[in-house]
Amino acid sequence: MSNDTRYHFMDNLRAHALLLGIFYHAALAYSPFMHNLWFTSDAHPSYVFDLFSHWLHLFRMPVFFVIAGFFAHFLLNAKGSKAFLWHRTKRIALPFLIFLPLLTLAFVVALKWAASTVTNLPAIFSAFSHMKDPQLSSMHLWFLWNLFGFCLVFALLWQRKMILDYPFKLLSKPISIIVLLPFIISCSLYFQYVPFSSPDKLRIELWSYGFYGVFFLFGASLYTNLELLEKLKPYAKYLFIIGVVSYSVYVHRLPEPMSIEKVIHFIQLGEATAQGTEHLLTVLVQSVSVVSWSLLAIVLAYQFMAQTNALCRYISDASYWVYLIHFPVLMFVQIPLIDASVSVFVKYTISVLITLLICFLSYFLFVRHTFIGLFLNGKKY
């Protein structure tokens, strides 16, 4: 398998993970667990969306960081550290700085529109008045904020390649990954609420570096050790079994959904934490599930998505733009659905389809062949 061919599985995996992101964020509005936390929460949530969203939350972003680490190492080898850092600044830091204020404005407009038009206003709106000095948030752009930090650290380590030898060696054997990785990430996740939240603060959150940063490093190690995925293929059925069992236990051990009083306390504190033996056991189960589902997704992509696919390539090309705008678009779509007297499953389907349509149509009309596409992707089509 040539170098050019074997990287298609990463593009195809990125395309699927992107689509899952839209399905995931849409599901949060209809999740009982998120009822007091989400901005477009429906008055009649369904437990089905809890099962679906909790499952996706475990592996979707870890997989994205594996992909990011893989291509970061690829770019470093191809360009060298100086050109790599300039490339990452143009493609990650600048879009972050430009789109964060624009998307924040769109978010505020959406909230004000909801407050003035929705009858069954989500519970989270009653907590806003308790925000005395709210911390600045990077919203869903936390991925870019953290990714740029990971790239800076990795570029420094790459210049001292001997430092990377040990972690790369540790991540080179199937058993060491399957067994050790859950314990490694548990060290960071122990100090976080379950389920773990997004590291969206505009400061360095070290737990994210010990969690998502580990998956980024794993992705970087894969670039020089794709044979590992061949070795992992026979473990796929075991990863699936471990994933199903651990997820079943994890769902059973999840804490009760936050009351609105606890949400207010969470807002005032700025973060939610938990400790203790029971919490540690839940974190370990969560970590086992995170690793098993993440590895399974990557192995299946390597096994079944290794060929070029025009549709997946198009979705992958559009992924950056869709990632940037899908969250506010979804909010504007779901807000008028809150008071609609139809099933939440109908609302969910409508919100997903309209969001997909707006995101991809806007990409085709305003991004793909314009300066915006050149700015985000650095190439013309």
WOFEN-V849173 format. One record per residue. N is the residue number from 1. RES is the residue in one letter. SS is DSSP state (2 for helix, 1 for strand, 0 for the rest). PHI is phi in radians with two decimals (* if undefined). PSI is psi as a letter, one per 40 degrees, with the letter a starting at -180 (999 if undefined). Layout:
n=<N;N>
res=<RES;RES>
ss=<SS;SS>
phi=<PHI;PHI>
psi=<PSI;PSI>
This chain:
n=<1;2;3;4;5;6;7;8;9;10;11;12;13;14;15;16;17;18;19;20;21;22;23;24;25;26;27;28;29;30;31;32;33;34;35;36;37;38;39;40;41;42;43;44;45;46;47;48;49;50;51;52;53;54;55;56;57;58;59;60;61;62;63;64;65;66;67;68;69;70;71;72;73;74;75;76;77;78;79;80;81;82;83;84;85;86;87;88;89;90;91;92;93;94;95;96;97;98;99;100;101;102;103;104;105;106;107;108;109;110;111;112;113;114;115;116;117;118;119;120;121;122;123;124;125;126;127;128;129;130;131;132;133;134;135;136;137;138;139;140;141;142;143;144;145;146;147;148;149;150;151;152;153;154;155;156;157;158;159;160;161;162;163;164;165;166;167;168;169;170;171;172;173;174;175;176;177;178;179;180;181;182;183;184;185;186;187;188;189;190;191;192;193;194;195;196;197;198;199;200;201;202;203;204;205;206;207;208;209;210;211;212;213;214;215;216;217;218;219;220;221;222;223;224;225;226;227;228;229;230;231;232;233;234;235;236;237;238;239;240;241;242;243;244;245;246;247;248;249;250;251;252;253;254;255;256;257;258;259;260;261;262;263;264;265;266;267;268;269;270;271;272;273;274;275;276;277;278;279;280;281;282;283;284;285;286;287;288;289;290;291;292;293;294;295;296;297;298;299;300;301;302;303;304;305;306;307;308;309;310;311;312;313;314;315;316;317;318;319;320;321;322;323;324;325;326;327;328;329;330;331;332;333;334;335;336;337;338;339;340;341;342;343;344;345;346;347;348;349;350;351;352;353;354;355;356;357;358;359;360;361;362;363;364;365;366;367;368;369;370;371;372;373;374;375;376;377;378;379;380;381>
res=<M;S;N;D;T;R;Y;H;F;M;D;N;L;R;A;H;A;L;L;L;G;I;F;Y;H;A;A;L;A;Y;S;P;F;M;H;N;L;W;F;T;S;D;A;H;P;S;Y;V;F;D;L;F;S;H;W;L;H;L;F;R;M;P;V;F;F;V;I;A;G;F;F;A;H;F;L;L;N;A;K;G;S;K;A;F;L;W;H;R;T;K;R;I;A;L;P;F;L;I;F;L;P;L;L;T;L;A;F;V;V;A;L;K;W;A;A;S;T;V;T;N;L;P;A;I;F;S;A;F;S;H;M;K;D;P;Q;L;S;S;M;H;L;W;F;L;W;N;L;F;G;F;C;L;V;F;A;L;L;W;Q;R;K;M;I;L;D;Y;P;F;K;L;L;S;K;P;I;S;I;I;V;L;L;P;F;I;I;S;C;S;L;Y;F;Q;Y;V;P;F;S;S;P;D;K;L;R;I;E;L;W;S;Y;G;F;Y;G;V;F;F;L;F;G;A;S;L;Y;T;N;L;E;L;L;E;K;L;K;P;Y;A;K;Y;L;F;I;I;G;V;V;S;Y;S;V;Y;V;H;R;L;P;E;P;M;S;I;E;K;V;I;H;F;I;Q;L;G;E;A;T;A;Q;G;T;E;H;L;L;T;V;L;V;Q;S;V;S;V;V;S;W;S;L;L;A;I;V;L;A;Y;Q;F;M;A;Q;T;N;A;L;C;R;Y;I;S;D;A;S;Y;W;V;Y;L;I;H;F;P;V;L;M;F;V;Q;I;P;L;I;D;A;S;V;S;V;F;V;K;Y;T;I;S;V;L;I;T;L;L;I;C;F;L;S;Y;F;L;F;V;R;H;T;F;I;G;L;F;L;N;G;K;K;Y>
ss=<0;0;2;2;2;2;0;2;2;2;2;2;2;2;2;2;2;2;2;2;2;2;2;2;2;2;2;2;0;0;0;0;0;0;0;0;0;0;0;0;0;0;0;0;0;0;2;2;2;2;2;2;2;2;2;2;2;2;2;2;2;2;2;2;2;2;2;2;2;2;2;2;2;2;2;2;2;2;2;0;2;2;2;2;2;2;2;2;2;2;2;2;2;2;2;2;2;2;2;2;2;2;2;2;2;2;2;2;2;2;2;2;2;2;2;2;2;0;0;0;0;0;2;2;2;2;2;2;2;2;0;0;0;0;0;0;1;0;2;2;2;2;2;2;2;2;2;2;2;2;2;2;2;2;2;2;2;2;2;0;2;2;2;2;2;2;2;2;2;2;0;0;0;2;2;2;2;2;2;2;2;2;2;2;2;2;2;2;2;0;0;0;0;0;0;0;0;0;0;0;1;0;0;0;0;2;2;2;2;2;2;2;2;2;2;2;2;2;2;2;2;2;2;0;0;0;2;2;2;2;2;2;2;0;0;2;2;2;2;2;2;2;2;2;2;2;2;2;2;2;2;2;2;0;0;0;0;0;0;2;2;2;2;2;2;2;2;2;2;0;0;0;0;0;0;0;2;2;2;2;2;2;2;2;2;2;2;2;2;2;2;2;2;2;2;2;2;2;2;2;2;2;2;2;0;0;0;0;0;2;2;2;2;2;2;2;2;2;2;2;2;2;2;2;2;2;2;2;2;2;2;2;2;2;2;0;0;0;0;0;0;0;0;2;2;2;2;2;2;2;2;2;2;2;2;2;2;2;2;2;2;2;2;2;2;2;0;0;0;0;2;2;2;2;2;2;2;0;0;0;0>
phi=<*;-1.32;-1.03;-1.14;-1.25;-1.25;-1.49;-1.06;-1.12;-1.24;-1.08;-1.15;-1.14;-1.08;-1.09;-1.18;-1.12;-1.07;-1.08;-1.08;-1.08;-1.20;-1.08;-1.17;-1.12;-1.15;-1.20;-1.09;-1.17;-2.03;-1.67;-1.04;-1.12;-1.68;-0.99;-1.62;-2.02;-1.77;-1.33;-2.14;-1.03;-1.61;-1.26;-2.26;-1.25;-2.22;-1.09;-0.98;-1.29;-1.10;-1.03;-1.21;-1.25;-1.08;-1.13;-1.10;-1.07;-1.14;-2.15;-1.07;-1.29;-0.96;-1.13;-1.02;-1.28;-1.09;-1.06;-1.10;-1.15;-1.03;-1.31;-1.12;-1.16;-1.03;-1.18;-1.07;-1.14;-1.39;-1.95;1.53;-1.15;-1.14;-1.15;-1.08;-1.13;-1.16;-1.08;-1.16;-1.13;-1.19;-1.60;-2.08;-1.16;-1.14;-1.01;-1.07;-1.16;-1.40;-1.47;-1.03;-1.14;-1.15;-1.28;-1.10;-1.07;-1.07;-1.10;-1.12;-1.06;-1.09;-1.12;-1.16;-1.10;-1.08;-1.08;-1.67;-2.16;-1.54;-1.40;-1.54;-1.13;-0.96;-1.06;-1.03;-1.12;-1.26;-1.57;-1.06;-1.17;-1.56;-1.42;-1.38;-2.27;-1.08;-1.30;-1.11;-2.05;-1.55;0.91;-1.35;-1.38;-0.99;-1.04;-1.16;-1.01;-1.27;-1.07;-1.11;-1.10;-1.08;-1.12;-1.08;-1.13;-1.15;-1.09;-1.15;-1.18;-1.10;-1.24;-2.04;-0.97;-1.09;-1.14;-1.45;-1.02;-1.18;-1.09;-1.14;-1.16;-1.09;-1.62;-1.76;-2.08;-0.94;-1.13;-1.12;-1.25;-1.11;-1.56;-1.44;-0.99;-1.04;-1.24;-1.11;-1.30;-1.12;-1.05;-1.49;-1.29;-1.03;-1.57;-1.97;-1.15;-1.92;-1.21;-1.10;-1.57;-1.49;-1.38;-1.71;-1.29;-1.47;-2.70;-1.32;-1.81;-1.06;-1.06;-1.14;-1.19;-1.48;-1.99;-1.14;-1.09;-1.16;-1.21;-1.06;-1.13;-1.08;-1.08;-1.10;-1.19;-1.10;-1.01;-1.75;-2.60;-1.15;-1.05;-1.03;-1.19;-1.10;-1.21;-1.43;-0.95;-1.14;-1.54;-1.00;-1.16;-1.26;-1.07;-1.13;-1.10;-1.07;-1.09;-1.14;-1.14;-1.14;-1.18;-1.07;-1.18;-1.05;-1.07;-1.15;-1.63;-1.03;-1.17;-1.11;-0.97;-1.13;-1.27;-1.14;-1.14;-1.23;-1.10;-1.07;-1.10;-1.08;-1.13;-1.18;-1.35;1.65;-2.84;-2.03;-2.26;-2.67;-2.53;2.00;-1.13;-1.10;-1.11;-1.06;-1.10;-1.12;-1.10;-1.11;-1.10;-1.01;-1.15;-1.06;-1.17;-0.99;-1.18;-1.14;-1.23;-1.15;-1.10;-1.08;-1.06;-1.22;-1.13;-1.13;-1.11;-1.11;-1.42;-2.07;-2.15;-1.40;-1.65;-1.14;-2.40;-1.05;-1.16;-1.12;-1.13;-1.11;-1.10;-1.10;-1.08;-1.44;-1.02;-1.12;-1.09;-1.10;-1.02;-1.12;-1.77;-1.12;-1.17;-1.13;-1.04;-1.06;-1.08;-1.14;-1.33;-1.41;-1.00;-1.21;-1.44;-1.01;-1.57;-1.20;-1.60;-2.34;-1.05;-1.11;-1.24;-1.19;-1.05;-1.09;-1.08;-1.08;-1.14;-1.18;-1.13;-1.17;-1.11;-1.04;-1.07;-1.11;-1.12;-1.36;-1.19;-1.15;-1.11;-1.15;-1.43;-2.07;-2.16;-0.94;-1.94;-2.16;-1.12;-1.15;-1.10;-1.14;-1.16;-1.40;-1.89;1.24;-2.74;-1.88;-1.95>
psi=<h;i;d;d;d;e;e;d;d;d;d;d;d;d;d;d;d;d;d;d;d;d;d;d;d;d;d;d;d;e;h;d;d;e;d;e;d;i;d;f;h;i;e;g;i;h;d;d;d;d;d;d;d;d;d;d;d;d;e;d;d;d;d;d;d;d;d;d;d;d;d;d;d;d;d;d;d;d;d;i;d;d;d;d;d;d;d;d;d;d;e;d;d;d;d;d;d;d;d;d;d;d;d;d;d;d;d;d;d;d;d;d;d;d;d;e;d;h;d;g;h;i;d;d;d;e;e;d;e;e;g;d;g;h;i;h;i;e;b;e;e;d;d;d;d;d;d;d;d;d;d;d;d;d;d;d;d;d;e;g;d;d;d;e;d;d;d;d;d;d;e;e;h;d;d;d;d;d;d;d;d;d;d;d;d;d;d;d;e;d;e;i;i;h;i;i;a;h;g;e;i;f;i;h;h;d;d;d;d;e;c;d;d;d;d;d;d;d;d;d;d;d;d;e;f;e;d;d;d;d;d;e;d;e;e;d;d;d;d;d;d;d;d;d;d;d;d;d;d;d;d;d;e;i;i;i;i;h;i;d;d;d;d;d;d;d;d;d;d;e;i;h;i;i;i;i;d;d;d;d;d;d;d;d;d;d;d;d;d;d;d;d;d;d;d;d;d;d;d;d;d;d;d;e;f;e;i;i;h;d;d;d;d;d;d;d;d;e;d;d;d;d;d;d;e;d;d;d;d;d;d;d;d;d;d;e;e;d;e;h;g;i;i;d;d;d;d;d;d;d;d;d;d;d;d;d;d;d;d;d;d;d;d;d;d;e;d;d;f;i;d;d;d;d;d;d;e;f;i;i;999>
